[in-house]
Amino acid sequence: MKRIEPRVLKGFRDFLPENQRRRIDLQKQLEKTFRSYGFVPIDTPVLEYTEVLLGKGGGDTDKQIYRFQDNGGRDVSMRFDLTVPFARYMAAHRSELYLPFRRYHIDKVWRGENTQRGRYREFAQCDFDIVGPDSGEADLEILLLMRDALASIGIENISIRVAHRGLFNRFLSRLGVEDKSVEILRLVDKVHKIGREELSTQLTELVDSEKASAIISYISPQETGLKKPASSSENFSVIDMLEESAGGQDEDSSRLRYLFEQLEASGNGAAFRIDPSITRGLDYYTGVVFETFLEDLPSLGSVCSGGRYNDLAGLYTKESLPGVGSSIGLDRLIAGMEELGISGSKTAVCEVLILNFSPSLSGAYHRLARALRNAGISCEIFPEAKKLGAQFQYAEKKGIPYALIMGEEEHKRGTVNLKNITTRENEDDLTPSDAAERLRRYLSHP
């Protein structure tokens, strides 16, 4: 029989237990934060009809979609994000849902793009959206949830940069290049990768040099850099400059000003700054847009981004369903956390190992394990009566902090011995209930 090489496709990965456990722990903490804001979970299929997905993200995204014919000859594609399927979901289930609808969805998506640090072809996104109101309050809530969700997993030193698509489009219209707005927006979205000099070069292939220079000036009204968020006064000064460049005050600039007024009023303004170079590459955004950078690792790129998309659901229904949302790129974020040495969750994979001395005690071990689990303590029984050294080595390799010892003598006395595997300290002759109580205290269980 020919052996098959155990390989995976480029841009796809296997996850060893420690890495997968960490991902799950982070997802659970994010879910807890989403629910604390009143958001509810949903799910959508991996496969959609291609017409549902195609043309919703932009030219580059369409090229990256995994598309094929299924066994029934249908033209289907794998979802490239969680927002477009959500718009289809809202249209399909509108009669069963209430507005405003706050949802979160954590799952994998697929894009056939070039792989690089923190960017893969199969990756997880954590989306959270509000559909129903086209209001500054909904925009504000998403921005605050972005900050709180990242803080809940140990990410505090961030810069959330905010702009407005409508304001930029109004500026481009005043400049007389509105017919090239889609291409310009996509180019500007790449400025943090390619730099302003290369951006200027590529812009002059679309518009004349004077207009290219005006666009560069618009997206960089001040050079505050990534390391330090702008002060409150600087943010409002930039809004004033953008407003003037776009032809004066209107709903777009008023929305931006409102957001930063309320961020300041809520005591949360420090992490947020105006950055007109943020445009987001996906075509469906219509209003406020935002990206989040780790201040200690800005070269990683955005780890949490999104914006307002008021027209996306209109592709599937006549009813107006404006929405605003954001997405955490879990894989890129984990890559950044690892590089910065941010541990996130420190929950042990299993908290107690019950050592195995004899097959004849198997029933007693399982009775002990059941009592621990009923007390909220995770545990496992070593499946063979091997030498104690091998069992302790297993516990250390798996990161299990405690062991319970019950041999024939302990079983006769109705006691157990508790061992801290890290410090090697023992507590002998405990009743099972006393051992469970001490473990709950040591492991900080409620």
Secondary structure, DSSP 8 states (H G I E B T S, - for coil): ---------TT-----HHHHHHHHHHHHHHHHHHHHTT-EE----SEEEHHHHTTSS-HHHHHH--EEE-TT--EEEE-S-SHHHHHHHHHHHGGG--SSEEEEEEEEEE-----BTTB-SEEEEEEEEEES--SHHHHHHHHHHHHHHHHHTT--SEEEEEEEHHHHHHHHHHHT-GGGHHHHHHHHTTHHHHHHHHHHHHHTTTS-HHHHHHHHHHH-SS--TTTS---HHHHHHHHHHHHHHTTS--HHHHHHHHHHHHHHHTT-GGGEEE-TT---S-TT--SEEEEEEETT-GGG--SEEEEEESSGGGGT-SS---EEEEEEEHHHHHHHHHHHT-------S-SEEE----GGGHHHHHHHHHHHHHTT--EEE-SS---HHHHHHHHHHHT--EEEE--HHHHHHT-EEEEETTT--EEEEE-HHHHHHHHHHHTT--
